[in-house]
Amino acid sequence: MFSLRIACLAAAAAVALESCSAQAFQDPERSNLLGVRIIVAIDANSNLTGLETSEHRLGQFISILERTKARIHTTTIDREKVSPETIVSAIRQCTVNQNESLMFYYIGHGATDPNYGHFLSTHGEGQRRDLLRSRLRGEIVRKRAGLSIIVSDCCSSSGRAQIAVSPAPQVDGELFQTLEDLFLRSRGVVDITGASYFSQDGAGEFGWFHQHWGGLFTAGFCDAMCGGQVINRRILDNNQDGVVGWNEIFPVVVENTQRYFTRYKSDVIDGKVEMSPDSVRKIRAQDSQTPQAFSLGSSAALLSPKRSRFGAWLSDNYGFGVVILAITPGSPASRIDRLNGRVNNDNERWSFVPGDLILEANGQQIHEIRQLASIIDGLEPGSRLKLVGLDAGSRWREAFVAEVALP
């Protein structure tokens, strides 16, 4: 089951077992955030059609964001070297605080592993290396920004993980106010990808790229952020609370992306687009391209260290287990008693770290957080909790079987 190869950092042996304060996950005061840190990863070696157009659209969006009250800092990973290593390195080197938003935007290949969930499939320097979304989210969340945003323009089709340019839009003050709502007033984790995976069918959609429009999702996303729909705040603000949230802008992203897909598919059927026979077959068989929102802010399901009883902040991994987001210092999660059959003799620093993925607990497969909570609730103080999963940095040969004593 755990033959999956997870790409690790070149310096993985020196991975810091950083502990995160539980305070980072409490609801902060609702004062506006002051800035946005953006990390952009566009995989040039993906050979996807329209990458330059997608990059241009994204650049237009960022340039408009720079005209809001927010302080914007953008880091772009070398297009030829996009990989799990360079992505993780860029995130870890990013200096961000709780008064800022942190946004990661990826354009390239991706898929959904039936066992481990969505992953990015990078091809930096011509070599395929995959990054599980659970690990990506762990790296982003451990930065403890006021708002964490993960956006990917890629496929969600089933797969096995190894471990024309539009003119600049006219804008006004209402657009800036909406962008400030989304990037400075929102909290929690926003995690979106450009196509959907249907677990009941074990299959998902392809994310398509057009020669002139670029990635259909990026076109739809940037249109939503910079286009005319955003300006009419009264329409977007469904609950009339005076703030446009990610849950209110996301349907616009979906509608835009589906509109681009419908036009693209129609052009393919009419023979207006040159495409390989295999690609023609795939797009004919696909009914829609629907962006998928894993979470849209503070509504993400969390389990606190007190509730988990072993000192870890936990989050749903969208139906593929539970992700560890943070560790309380001195807790059972920071000192694992038994690991892969070996007993901790106090000479070992065995600890969970953010991004570790829990797939089984006491012999039961875990799909969502409430299953793990139910198992923990049924255990008496002093009982042992046996967890099976994948570690975030391959420091334990990818798979782990860990035991902790519950207080």
ROTITOR-823880 format. One line per 10 residues: number of its first residue (from 1); their letters; for each residue x, y, z of C-alpha. Coordinates in Angstrom, 3 decimals, always signed. Example, Ala and Ser with C-alpha at 12.3 -4.5 7.8 and 13.67 -1.06 7.14 Angstrom:
# residues 2
1	AS	+12.300:-4.500:+7.800 | +13.670:-1.060:+7.140
//
This chain:
# residues 407
1	MFSLRIACLA	+0.000:+0.000:+0.000 | +2.853:+2.319:+0.821 | +4.993:+1.856:-2.280 | +4.392:+5.519:-3.094 | +7.582:+7.497:-3.604 | +7.380:+10.948:-2.047 | +9.964:+13.404:-3.311 | +12.076:+14.748:-0.462 | +14.276:+17.811:-0.094 | +17.936:+17.508:-0.960
11	AAAAVALESC	+18.598:+18.358:+2.658 | +15.917:+16.073:+4.035 | +18.275:+14.649:+6.619 | +18.309:+18.049:+8.254 | +14.561:+18.611:+8.249 | +13.703:+20.646:+11.331 | +11.050:+19.102:+13.542 | +9.426:+22.465:+14.035 | +6.668:+22.737:+16.616 | +3.827:+25.140:+15.962
21	SAQAFQDPER	+1.927:+26.929:+18.673 | -1.760:+26.128:+18.943 | -2.289:+29.859:+19.202 | -1.675:+30.103:+15.461 | -4.974:+28.341:+14.792 | -7.175:+30.414:+17.048 | -9.439:+32.962:+15.384 | -7.428:+36.205:+15.174 | -8.987:+39.595:+15.642 | -10.904:+40.702:+12.587
31	SNLLGVRIIV	-8.623:+43.640:+11.840 | -7.481:+43.788:+8.208 | -4.374:+41.955:+7.168 | -1.639:+44.248:+5.888 | -0.033:+42.394:+3.004 | -0.004:+39.405:+0.669 | +2.965:+37.109:-0.007 | +2.539:+35.287:-3.328 | +4.532:+32.251:-4.516 | +4.057:+31.400:-8.194
41	AIDANSNLTG	+5.073:+28.026:-9.689 | +4.528:+27.701:-13.457 | +5.994:+24.435:-14.750 | +7.476:+25.239:-18.183 | +8.419:+21.580:-18.668 | +4.772:+20.530:-18.480 | +4.555:+21.510:-22.178 | +0.963:+22.626:-21.681 | -0.565:+24.849:-24.330 | -0.955:+28.527:-23.492
51	LETSEHRLGQ	+1.361:+28.718:-20.461 | +2.549:+32.180:-21.494 | -1.041:+33.379:-21.673 | -1.804:+31.982:-18.218 | +1.305:+33.669:-16.847 | +0.243:+36.972:-18.421 | -3.268:+36.736:-16.970 | -1.867:+35.953:-13.543 | +0.517:+38.890:-13.860 | -2.394:+41.207:-14.680
61	FISILERTKA	-4.249:+40.011:-11.601 | -1.216:+40.567:-9.354 | -0.607:+44.032:-10.803 | -4.174:+45.016:-9.914 | -3.796:+43.519:-6.434 | -0.709:+45.727:-6.004 | -2.938:+48.771:-6.417 | -4.983:+47.922:-3.324 | -3.957:+48.912:+0.195 | -2.066:+45.647:+0.582
71	RIHTTTIDRE	+1.709:+45.334:+0.539 | +2.416:+42.715:-2.147 | +5.545:+40.590:-2.429 | +5.779:+38.010:-5.221 | +8.263:+35.135:-5.497 | +8.347:+33.259:-8.808 | +10.009:+29.852:-8.898 | +12.270:+29.289:-11.925 | +9.943:+27.973:-14.641 | +12.497:+25.339:-15.691
81	KVSPETIVSA	+13.038:+24.040:-12.162 | +9.562:+23.625:-10.661 | +9.692:+20.558:-8.403 | +8.643:+19.491:-4.889 | +12.079:+20.594:-3.692 | +11.920:+24.099:-5.143 | +8.279:+24.546:-4.082 | +8.943:+23.508:-0.480 | +12.136:+25.585:-0.402 | +10.297:+28.692:-1.628
91	IRQCTVNQNE	+7.604:+28.232:+1.021 | +10.098:+27.690:+3.833 | +12.163:+30.696:+2.799 | +9.098:+32.937:+2.627 | +8.961:+35.382:+5.522 | +5.312:+35.876:+6.459 | +3.506:+36.807:+9.668 | -0.024:+36.642:+11.049 | -0.766:+40.101:+9.668 | -0.302:+38.877:+6.084
101	SLMFYYIGHG	-1.874:+36.455:+3.605 | +0.202:+33.731:+1.952 | -0.884:+32.605:-1.528 | +0.583:+29.726:-3.543 | -0.433:+29.492:-7.234 | +0.574:+26.484:-9.357 | +0.110:+25.887:-13.095 | +1.124:+22.502:-14.465 | +0.164:+18.827:-14.324 | -1.714:+17.137:-11.502
111	ATDPNYGHFL	-3.977:+14.189:-10.691 | -5.768:+12.427:-7.834 | -4.307:+9.278:-6.340 | -7.122:+6.938:-5.162 | -5.259:+6.301:-1.893 | -3.571:+9.600:-1.063 | -5.648:+12.294:-2.736 | -4.712:+15.150:-5.043 | -1.100:+15.789:-6.026 | +0.934:+18.130:-8.208
121	STHGEGQRRD	+2.998:+16.362:-10.862 | +6.001:+18.551:-11.620 | +8.527:+18.121:-14.424 | +11.346:+20.464:-13.455 | +14.494:+19.936:-15.553 | +12.630:+17.199:-17.451 | +12.208:+14.859:-14.482 | +8.798:+13.972:-13.054 | +8.454:+14.436:-9.316 | +5.121:+14.501:-7.495
131	LLRSRLRGEI	+4.059:+16.542:-4.464 | +1.073:+15.403:-2.412 | -1.368:+18.228:-1.739 | -1.487:+17.170:+1.912 | +2.223:+17.894:+2.236 | +1.861:+21.174:+0.338 | -0.920:+22.240:+2.670 | +1.154:+21.282:+5.721 | +4.041:+23.441:+4.511 | +1.742:+26.394:+3.803
141	VRKRAGLSII	-0.178:+26.201:+7.074 | +2.921:+25.873:+9.237 | +3.917:+29.393:+8.095 | +1.039:+30.639:+10.305 | -0.113:+33.407:+7.981 | -3.375:+35.190:+8.748 | -4.865:+33.628:+5.596 | -3.423:+30.708:+3.604 | -4.459:+30.389:-0.058 | -3.583:+27.405:-2.289
151	VSDCCSSSGR	-4.661:+27.547:-5.936 | -3.701:+25.054:-8.649 | -4.560:+24.989:-12.353 | -4.159:+21.310:-13.207 | -6.034:+18.063:-13.734 | -7.859:+16.075:-11.062 | -8.156:+12.914:-13.177 | -7.310:+9.589:-11.557 | -3.614:+8.736:-11.469 | -0.897:+7.164:-9.360
161	AQIAVSPAPQ	+1.399:+9.565:-7.575 | +5.150:+8.955:-7.816 | +5.762:+10.134:-4.705 | -5.119:+35.174:-27.107 | -4.301:+37.575:-24.244 | -7.176:+39.685:-22.952 | -6.581:+43.434:-22.533 | -5.923:+44.828:-19.080 | -9.311:+45.203:-17.386 | -10.749:+48.542:-16.367
171	VDGELFQTLE	-10.976:+48.716:-12.584 | -12.403:+50.999:-9.950 | -12.525:+51.341:-6.191 | -15.125:+48.597:-5.710 | -12.805:+46.034:-7.280 | -10.022:+47.011:-4.893 | -12.425:+46.718:-1.964 | -13.426:+43.208:-3.058 | -9.797:+42.116:-3.430 | -9.079:+43.510:+0.027
181	DLFLRSRGVV	-12.044:+41.481:+1.346 | -10.605:+38.316:-0.149 | -6.928:+38.787:+0.670 | -6.879:+41.001:+3.783 | -10.157:+40.367:+5.638 | -10.530:+36.608:+5.144 | -9.018:+34.025:+7.483 | -8.263:+30.309:+7.536 | -7.207:+28.159:+4.569 | -8.406:+28.598:+0.976
191	DITGASYFSQ	-7.530:+25.576:-1.188 | -8.782:+25.370:-4.790 | -7.818:+23.344:-7.863 | -8.934:+23.723:-11.463 | -10.844:+20.462:-12.016 | -12.909:+18.062:-9.923 | -12.351:+14.479:-8.786 | -15.372:+12.252:-8.122 | -14.454:+9.725:-5.439 | -17.655:+7.707:-5.943
201	DGAGEFGWFH	-16.577:+7.020:-9.538 | -12.841:+6.824:-8.902 | -12.311:+9.275:-11.766 | -11.835:+12.969:-12.310 | -11.722:+15.746:-14.891 | -8.843:+16.939:-17.017 | -7.781:+20.563:-16.713 | -7.528:+22.013:-20.233 | -5.221:+24.615:-21.760 | -5.974:+26.735:-24.827
211	QHWGGLFTAG	-3.377:+28.200:-27.165 | -4.743:+31.725:-26.797 | -6.652:+31.663:-23.512 | -4.087:+29.703:-21.492 | -5.320:+27.434:-18.731 | -9.112:+27.530:-18.696 | -9.138:+27.671:-14.899 | -6.569:+30.464:-14.699 | -8.575:+32.401:-17.297 | -11.734:+31.915:-15.223
221	FCDAMCGGQV	-9.978:+32.694:-11.937 | -8.370:+35.900:-13.185 | -11.600:+37.011:-14.871 | -13.375:+36.571:-11.530 | -10.701:+38.525:-9.666 | -10.316:+41.314:-12.225 | -13.450:+41.229:-14.353 | -16.752:+43.046:-14.326 | -18.540:+40.510:-12.100 | -16.391:+41.493:-9.120
231	INRRILDNNQ	-17.270:+45.186:-9.312 | -20.949:+44.635:-8.467 | -20.408:+43.889:-4.799 | -24.124:+43.902:-4.009 | -24.594:+40.826:-6.209 | -21.537:+38.989:-4.887 | -22.218:+39.704:-1.213 | -24.912:+37.044:-0.864 | -25.304:+37.255:+2.906 | -25.198:+41.077:+2.850
241	DGVVGWNEIF	-22.576:+41.269:+5.603 | -20.606:+43.933:+3.756 | -17.702:+41.568:+2.968 | -17.206:+39.404:-0.143 | -15.870:+36.024:+0.980 | -14.183:+33.209:-0.923 | -17.386:+31.173:-0.707 | -19.113:+34.011:-2.584 | -16.465:+34.542:-5.301 | -15.857:+30.816:-5.947
251	PVVVENTQRY	-19.152:+30.246:-7.848 | -18.042:+32.996:-10.241 | -14.744:+31.159:-10.793 | -16.692:+27.955:-11.496 | -19.063:+29.670:-13.923 | -16.205:+31.361:-15.802 | -14.181:+28.152:-16.095 | -17.180:+26.181:-17.324 | -17.909:+28.890:-19.901 | -14.353:+28.666:-21.266
261	FTRYKSDVID	-14.605:+24.851:-21.319 | -17.892:+24.910:-23.261 | -16.401:+27.224:-25.893 | -13.219:+25.169:-26.112 | -15.035:+21.844:-26.462 | -17.308:+23.326:-29.124 | -14.282:+24.540:-31.111 | -12.689:+21.077:-30.851 | -15.852:+19.336:-32.093 | -16.088:+21.834:-34.963
271	GKVEMSPDSV	-12.485:+21.119:-35.948 | -11.271:+24.651:-35.164 | -8.558:+23.453:-32.761 | -5.618:+21.206:-33.659 | -5.436:+18.434:-31.125 | -4.206:+14.858:-30.937 | -6.816:+12.128:-31.468 | -6.395:+11.015:-27.856 | -7.039:+14.554:-26.559 | -10.073:+14.902:-28.834
281	RKIRAQDSQT	-11.452:+11.662:-27.430 | -10.901:+12.847:-23.846 | -12.506:+16.271:-24.247 | -15.490:+14.778:-26.094 | -16.012:+12.392:-23.177 | -15.747:+15.161:-20.567 | -18.972:+17.007:-19.780 | -17.472:+19.929:-17.928 | -14.423:+21.318:-16.189 | -15.535:+22.294:-12.702
291	PQAFSLGSSA	-13.037:+23.819:-10.254 | -12.975:+22.025:-6.912 | -12.789:+23.861:-3.592 | -11.208:+21.753:-0.865 | -11.750:+24.609:+1.600 | -12.812:+28.235:+1.307 | -11.574:+29.831:+4.490 | -12.135:+29.371:+8.188 | -14.835:+26.705:+7.696 | -12.222:+23.954:+7.226
301	ALLSPKRSRF	-12.734:+21.047:+9.664 | -10.140:+21.130:+12.454 | -9.467:+19.022:+15.526 | -7.689:+20.848:+18.362 | -4.818:+19.364:+20.428 | -7.183:+19.043:+23.403 | -9.759:+17.233:+21.289 | -7.186:+14.960:+19.615 | -5.702:+14.196:+23.065 | -2.193:+13.617:+21.738
311	GAWLSDNYGF	-1.246:+17.252:+21.133 | -1.766:+17.744:+17.407 | -3.878:+20.117:+15.353 | -5.563:+17.961:+12.690 | -7.426:+18.761:+9.477 | -9.426:+16.810:+6.903 | -7.512:+15.808:+3.756 | -10.591:+15.964:+1.519 | -11.566:+12.310:+1.959 | -8.028:+10.894:+1.900
321	GVVILAITPG	-7.079:+10.721:+5.561 | -6.236:+13.424:+8.099 | -3.361:+15.920:+7.933 | -1.314:+17.057:+10.933 | -1.112:+20.868:+10.864 | +0.781:+21.645:+14.067 | +2.267:+20.037:+17.172 | +2.044:+21.181:+20.801 | +5.538:+21.097:+22.408 | +5.895:+18.431:+25.094
331	SPASRIDRLN	+2.796:+16.534:+23.960 | +2.660:+12.812:+23.037 | +2.729:+13.880:+19.375 | +6.129:+15.503:+19.950 | +7.542:+12.322:+21.507 | +6.393:+9.137:+19.772 | +6.729:+6.047:+22.017 | +7.062:+3.404:+19.335 | +7.876:+3.856:+15.654 | +7.928:+1.165:+12.953
341	GRVNNDNERW	+8.319:-1.555:+15.577 | +11.089:+0.180:+17.558 | +10.716:+1.480:+21.121 | +11.844:+5.032:+21.864 | +14.747:+4.776:+24.310 | +14.910:+8.567:+24.789 | +17.885:+8.788:+22.439 | +15.601:+9.282:+19.443 | +13.819:+12.523:+18.442 | +10.695:+10.983:+17.019
351	SFVPGDLILE	+7.957:+13.514:+16.476 | +5.125:+14.158:+14.088 | +5.549:+17.267:+11.927 | +3.097:+19.411:+9.933 | +2.141:+17.676:+6.710 | +2.207:+14.109:+8.051 | -0.782:+12.193:+6.655 | -2.734:+9.754:+8.877 | -4.482:+6.982:+6.921 | -5.301:+4.401:+9.623
361	ANGQQIHEIR	-5.970:+4.491:+13.364 | -6.029:+1.343:+15.494 | -6.587:-0.788:+12.413 | -9.401:+1.295:+10.914 | -8.979:+3.179:+7.657 | -9.457:+6.939:+8.108 | -11.184:+9.007:+5.427 | -12.187:+12.069:+7.446 | -11.579:+13.744:+10.754 | -14.781:+12.649:+12.486
371	QLASIIDGLE	-13.772:+8.982:+12.112 | -10.509:+9.614:+13.949 | -12.327:+11.663:+16.602 | -14.757:+8.795:+17.176 | -11.922:+6.292:+17.664 | -10.134:+8.598:+20.108 | -13.354:+9.224:+22.064 | -13.709:+5.485:+22.619 | -10.278:+5.063:+24.232 | -9.648:+5.207:+27.977
381	PGSRLKLVGL	-6.834:+7.347:+29.469 | -3.544:+5.519:+29.146 | -4.668:+3.656:+26.028 | -2.354:+3.463:+23.046 | -3.254:+5.002:+19.701 | -1.641:+3.274:+16.718 | -1.426:+5.498:+13.636 | -0.406:+4.450:+10.120 | +0.346:+6.934:+7.367 | +2.839:+8.798:+5.223
391	DAGSRWREAF	+5.406:+11.205:+6.614 | +5.822:+14.663:+5.149 | +9.515:+14.454:+4.369 | +10.308:+10.762:+3.819 | +12.432:+10.777:+6.979 | +10.961:+7.397:+7.986 | +11.099:+5.741:+4.559 | +7.761:+7.268:+3.576 | +5.378:+5.035:+5.523 | +5.145:+5.128:+9.303
401	VAEVALP	+3.486:+3.045:+12.005 | +3.546:+5.155:+15.164 | +2.141:+4.587:+18.657 | +1.395:+7.248:+21.242 | -0.074:+7.002:+24.759 | -3.225:+9.059:+25.274 | -3.525:+11.056:+28.510
//
